[in-house]
Amino acid sequence: MTEEAFNEKNLLHKNENKYFWVVLSISIVSYILFALSIVGIFIIPAFLLISMLLHALMIGQILLNAVRRKK
Protein backbone atom coordinates (compact mmCIF):
# COMPACT_ATOMS: atom_id res chain seq x y z
CA MET A 1 0.00 0.00 0.00
CA THR A 2 1.12 3.53 -0.62
CA GLU A 3 1.51 6.25 1.95
CA GLU A 4 -1.36 8.14 0.32
CA ALA A 5 -3.78 5.44 1.50
CA PHE A 6 -2.84 6.19 5.12
CA ASN A 7 -2.89 9.96 4.83
CA GLU A 8 -4.58 11.57 7.82
CA LYS A 9 -6.77 13.73 5.57
CA ASN A 10 -8.25 10.61 3.99
CA LEU A 11 -9.59 9.55 7.39
CA LEU A 12 -11.60 12.76 7.88
CA HIS A 13 -15.02 13.49 6.44
CA LYS A 14 -14.95 16.64 4.31
CA ASN A 15 -17.23 18.52 6.75
CA GLU A 16 -15.76 17.15 9.98
CA ASN A 17 -13.91 20.37 10.87
CA LYS A 18 -17.11 22.41 10.46
CA TYR A 19 -19.04 19.94 12.64
CA PHE A 20 -16.34 20.14 15.31
CA TRP A 21 -16.53 23.93 15.49
CA VAL A 22 -20.34 23.88 15.61
CA VAL A 23 -20.36 21.39 18.49
CA LEU A 24 -17.58 23.24 20.31
CA SER A 25 -19.36 26.59 20.09
CA ILE A 26 -22.67 25.09 21.27
CA SER A 27 -20.86 23.45 24.19
CA ILE A 28 -19.13 26.66 25.24
CA VAL A 29 -22.37 28.67 25.08
CA SER A 30 -24.29 26.03 27.04
CA TYR A 31 -21.62 25.86 29.78
CA ILE A 32 -21.64 29.66 30.09
CA LEU A 33 -25.44 29.66 30.38
CA PHE A 34 -25.33 26.82 32.92
CA ALA A 35 -22.73 28.66 34.98
CA LEU A 36 -24.94 31.77 35.09
CA SER A 37 -28.09 29.92 36.15
CA ILE A 38 -29.11 28.45 39.49
CA VAL A 39 -29.85 25.05 37.96
CA GLY A 40 -26.47 25.02 36.22
CA ILE A 41 -24.71 25.10 39.56
CA PHE A 42 -26.00 21.56 40.07
CA ILE A 43 -25.81 20.39 36.44
CA ILE A 44 -22.12 21.16 35.82
CA PRO A 45 -20.83 19.16 38.84
CA ALA A 46 -23.16 16.30 37.87
CA PHE A 47 -21.70 16.31 34.34
CA LEU A 48 -18.18 16.34 35.76
CA LEU A 49 -18.95 13.48 38.15
CA ILE A 50 -20.53 11.36 35.40
CA SER A 51 -17.61 12.12 33.09
CA MET A 52 -15.06 11.09 35.72
CA LEU A 53 -17.00 7.90 36.50
CA LEU A 54 -17.23 6.91 32.84
CA HIS A 55 -13.54 7.72 32.34
CA ALA A 56 -12.60 5.49 35.29
CA LEU A 57 -14.74 2.66 33.89
CA MET A 58 -13.10 3.04 30.48
CA ILE A 59 -9.58 2.95 31.96
CA GLY A 60 -10.55 -0.10 34.01
CA GLN A 61 -11.85 -1.87 30.90
CA ILE A 62 -8.68 -1.03 28.97
CA LEU A 63 -6.52 -2.37 31.79
CA LEU A 64 -8.67 -5.49 32.06
CA ASN A 65 -8.28 -6.19 28.35
CA ALA A 66 -4.54 -5.47 28.32
CA VAL A 67 -2.21 -8.25 27.34
CA ARG A 68 0.43 -8.87 29.99
CA ARG A 69 3.92 -9.97 29.05
CA LYS A 70 5.38 -12.90 30.89
CA LYS A 71 8.90 -12.45 32.21
C-alpha positions as CSV (number, residue, x, y, z in Angstrom):
1,M,0.0,0.0,0.0
2,T,1.1,3.5,-0.6
3,E,1.5,6.3,1.9
4,E,-1.4,8.1,0.3
5,A,-3.8,5.4,1.5
6,F,-2.8,6.2,5.1
7,N,-2.9,10.0,4.8
8,E,-4.6,11.6,7.8
9,K,-6.8,13.7,5.6
10,N,-8.3,10.6,4.0
11,L,-9.6,9.6,7.4
12,L,-11.6,12.8,7.9
13,H,-15.0,13.5,6.4
14,K,-15.0,16.6,4.3
15,N,-17.2,18.5,6.8
16,E,-15.8,17.1,10.0
17,N,-13.9,20.4,10.9
18,K,-17.1,22.4,10.5
19,Y,-19.0,19.9,12.6
20,F,-16.3,20.1,15.3
21,W,-16.5,23.9,15.5
22,V,-20.3,23.9,15.6
23,V,-20.4,21.4,18.5
24,L,-17.6,23.2,20.3
25,S,-19.4,26.6,20.1
26,I,-22.7,25.1,21.3
27,S,-20.9,23.5,24.2
28,I,-19.1,26.7,25.2
29,V,-22.4,28.7,25.1
30,S,-24.3,26.0,27.0
31,Y,-21.6,25.9,29.8
32,I,-21.6,29.7,30.1
33,L,-25.4,29.7,30.4
34,F,-25.3,26.8,32.9
35,A,-22.7,28.7,35.0
36,L,-24.9,31.8,35.1
37,S,-28.1,29.9,36.1
38,I,-29.1,28.5,39.5
39,V,-29.8,25.0,38.0
40,G,-26.5,25.0,36.2
41,I,-24.7,25.1,39.6
42,F,-26.0,21.6,40.1
43,I,-25.8,20.4,36.4
44,I,-22.1,21.2,35.8
45,P,-20.8,19.2,38.8
46,A,-23.2,16.3,37.9
47,F,-21.7,16.3,34.3
48,L,-18.2,16.3,35.8
49,L,-19.0,13.5,38.1
50,I,-20.5,11.4,35.4
51,S,-17.6,12.1,33.1
52,M,-15.1,11.1,35.7
53,L,-17.0,7.9,36.5
54,L,-17.2,6.9,32.8
55,H,-13.5,7.7,32.3
56,A,-12.6,5.5,35.3
57,L,-14.7,2.7,33.9
58,M,-13.1,3.0,30.5
59,I,-9.6,2.9,32.0
60,G,-10.5,-0.1,34.0
61,Q,-11.9,-1.9,30.9
62,I,-8.7,-1.0,29.0
63,L,-6.5,-2.4,31.8
64,L,-8.7,-5.5,32.1
65,N,-8.3,-6.2,28.3
66,A,-4.5,-5.5,28.3
67,V,-2.2,-8.3,27.3
68,R,0.4,-8.9,30.0
69,R,3.9,-10.0,29.1
70,K,5.4,-12.9,30.9
71,K,8.9,-12.5,32.2
